């Protein structure tokens, strides 16, 4: 016999979200009931371990979840525990630690003796939390224990610990690592590793391991030549971790002959992929009456209290008075869905690219409110609303960010929308700008020159500092100047427009004005540079759509559910675009069936699927079509002559577009096209890509 086996103790850390969630449950559910046993989940991370003594057991807000599916993931090992919270600090101090751990942990000992733990091995990793919470001062006193019998039979190293690559062949070591990662989060705590006579490695539960080793000991079966019991070890020292103690207790009870007379082969699972695991070969001291020793083991008191930061036996104090900001806690909680999406379904999802996005929402009406809510769901942190109108009583039931009080006070929509988002997510960076967008056909007189200049400068500034611009305005002409700016400044532009029962959602194509080219009209899936903008369908410049129109014609009249559909598609189109390897140059999908996509179309499919150019939908027949509008070299908003003139003349160009009839048609070359003798044939060819929204009278018929 060589060196006596000692065990490295565990440690636990609590995230501030754990105490925030507990405070909520304490007030709403637990109240003053000190006797209630609170069930908890804890987890060990499988990320690469530090050089510290242990990898901590982490408790966070998901620890209170009843559904394990919302707690576990492939990169963690799940443990189960109980918590008792006292109502007063005096009661906390007066609680006897020995009695507490013995009474709360005795169920684990009973589960070893009755065998139930063999099928639910995670019960061996039981942890206990004794706590007192000062909710007024945000101070939390807690002491964590990992119960195990005090009197464990003396054990010695039969040989020095080995790395798995020294104990196993390369193939077996790889099989072990792979098999461990494939186990359920709760099954990773304890399991059995078997090597058969034909040199095949397999992983089984503890029940199977106990059965095999008993048959092997009694020489009733020689199917396996090597039998190892494995446990997840959160420690990084050369000694085995505390979880081994309860595994040895289980083997002592269910495999006494082997335990007291043979070498016990154990695998300490370590590392984020089990690649740093150690193999321990231990042997128990010889006892004349091992049954008496076993009885003493299971009658002995339980121990396992953690030491605090000062390495003394006593509770830990979590002072969260400076860090327990409700808005920050809210951020962590509301992002759970996004994290689950990434953990379970889309591991390569780049959430940082979405959260850091700067979104400019032009229009805070029905579409603007709906788009903002979906952006919140994706975790976007930066939003600017631009709108010049006020909240009216007719808005509150259709525009989801406004209420009756906003209408009574006649608040500006930009400010009301900003305030509404701050109430939903206090930490969001949101602004509101009251701004009138200059529009073609809306004459700018001398009295409006200064305000128009200021509006243009402000709009240019907002577009410049944004990553994406949503065009959600209530008229076609209001979208013209933002389209020009997005084209000139090479910004992502997402357009959404509503009809009565139809909608159009579109991403604008990219523009290279340094070396302009003719769009490839023959490409099956056009690239971003060949895609059109919102005005590339038009054969006339946008004009004043409010002239000589009745009230119902001046307002966007649509079915109530339409805006949510269009807004959701607009945001999802943007997110899918951001996650595509080609980004804004992604090829556009045409057609609605996956059958149309061949295996050779590898560049078409991104992380979240294919990226269309235009999505046209109708509630009349619940139909959705994915169409293409090619870049129009004579477009009144994004063509080379228009953008060049804007860059050269700025405000004077915008004033001419507003005040001079047909100015944009002449500038873009559209006027010459309208004089062509084959215009009817041209219009017929473009018929399939006409707009279908509230301003159809300006589209190609």
C-alpha positions, 0 to 999 in steps of 0.5 A: 500500500502507498499514500493515503487518499485524501479528497479535495473539497468543492466550492460554489458560486452564486450569480446575482441573478440567483438572488434576484430570482430568489427575492422575487420568489420569496415575496410572491411565493415562499413568503415567511415559510421557513420550513419549505424545502426549495429544490434547486439545480446547479451546474458545473461548466464544461468550459476549459478549467482555470488553474484554480483548485476547483471549478465552481458549482454555479447557481443562477436564476435558472436554478429555480426552474422546475423544467430541467430543459430550461437549465441544462445544455451540452456544455454543463453538468447538472446537480440537484440540491435543496435550500432552506432560507431563514426569516431572521439573521438570528435564526440563521446563526442559531441553526446547528450545521451538524444537525442541518446537514445530517437531516437534509442529507439523509435522503441521499444516504437512504437512496444509496441503501434502497438502490434508487440512486443507481438509476438516478446517479445525479442524486449522489451529487446532492448539495445543500444551501442554508441561507438568510436574505436581507432583501432591503440591503441586498445582502445574502448570507449563505453556506453550501454543503455537499453531504457525505458520511464522515467515517469512510474506510481508509483507502490507498493509491495502488499506483500513481494516478495516470492520464487517460492517454497513459491508461487507455489506447488512443481510440479508447481515450477518444471514445471516452471523451466522445461518449461523455459529451453525448451523455445527458447533463444529469448522467455526466455526474456518475457512470460506468466505463466497460471494456469488453473481451474484444477490446470495445469500450462502452459507457453504461449507468451505475446500475449496469456497472454494479451488476457487471462487477458483482458478476465479475467478482463472483466469477459468474461472468467474464464478458468484460476485462476492465471495469471503471467507475467514472465521476465528474470531478470539478477539481483540478488538483492531483487528488480526487474531488469530493464527489468520489466519496459518495461514489465509494459509499455506493460501491461499499454498499452494493459491491462490498466484496469487490470494494474490500478485496479488489482494486477499484478502478476510477476515472476522474472526468476533467477538462471541457471535453474530458481530455484531461481526465485522470485514472485512479486505482485505489484499494481499501485497507484490510478489515477483519469484519468489513460488514461492521465497517460498512454499517459504521460508515452509513451510521456516521454523521454527515460532513461536507460544509464548504469553507468561505473566501477566508478559508474558514468554516463559515457562511459566505456573504454576497453583497449585491447592493451595488450590482443588483440593478433590476434593469441588468437582471432583466437583461439577463433574464429576457435574453434566455430565449436567445441563449437557448436558441444558440445552445440548442438549435444554432450554435453558430448564431452571432448574438453580439452582431445583433445586440450591437446593431444600431437601428433607425426606425423611420416612422413610429406608427403601426409598423414602427411599433411592431418592428420595435417590439420584434427588435427587442425580442432579438436583443437589439440594444440601440434604436432611434425612432423618427416621426413628426406626428402625435399620438391620437386616440385612433392610434392606441388600439393598433399601435402597440407602444401607445396608451390612452394617456399618450393620446390625451397628452397628445405626445409626439410618437417618437417620444412616446415610443421611446418611453414605452421601450424604456418601460419594457427594457430599462437598459435599452439605448433608445432615442426619439427624434421629432423630424419632418422628412422632406418629400418630392411633390411637397413644395418647400417655400421660403418660410420652410427653408431653414427647417428643411435644411435642419431636417436634412442635416439631422436625417443625414446624421442619423443615417450615417451613425446607423447600421440599418434603416427601416423605412416604415413611413406612411407614404411612398414619397416619404421613403424617397429621401431615406432611400437616397441617403441609404444608397449614398451611404451604403446602409442596409435598408429594410422596407415594409409597406401595407395595403388593406390585406396585402404587404410588401417587405423588401431589402434594398440592394447594395450600390457601387457608384465608383464603378457602376455596372449593369445588373445581371438580369439572367442570374437565377439568384441575383446578388445584392448589387443587382437588387433594386430598391423600393422605387426601382419598380416605378416609371414615375417619380414619387409625388404628393399622395395627399392631394385631392384624396379623402380621409380614408385615402390619406390614411393607411387602412389595413387589417389589424393583424397585417402590421405584426406580420409585416414587421416580424418578416422585416426584422427576421429578414434583417437578422437572417441577412446579418447571419449570412456569410455574404451579408448584404451581398447575399443572393436573393431566393426566388420561389417558395419551395425548398425543392427549387434549391439544388445542392450546388446552391451552397452560397444561397443558404445562410445560417438562418436559411435563404434570404429573399429580396422581396416578400409579398403577402396577401391575407385574402388568400393567405399567400406569400410570394418571394419576388425579385426587382432588379436594380433600375439604372434610371431609378428616381431614388438609387440610380447613379445620376440621382446619387451623384447629384445628391452628393454634389448639391445636397440641400439644393438637390433635395429642394429641386426634387420637392419643388420642380415637377418631373425633376427626378424623371429628367435627372435619372433618365426616366423621362427618355424611357417614357418616350420610347415607342416600345414602352408598352412592351417594357411595362408588360415585362415588368408587370410581375414585379409591381408593388402591392401596397397602399400606393399602387397608383404609382406602380407599374400597372 
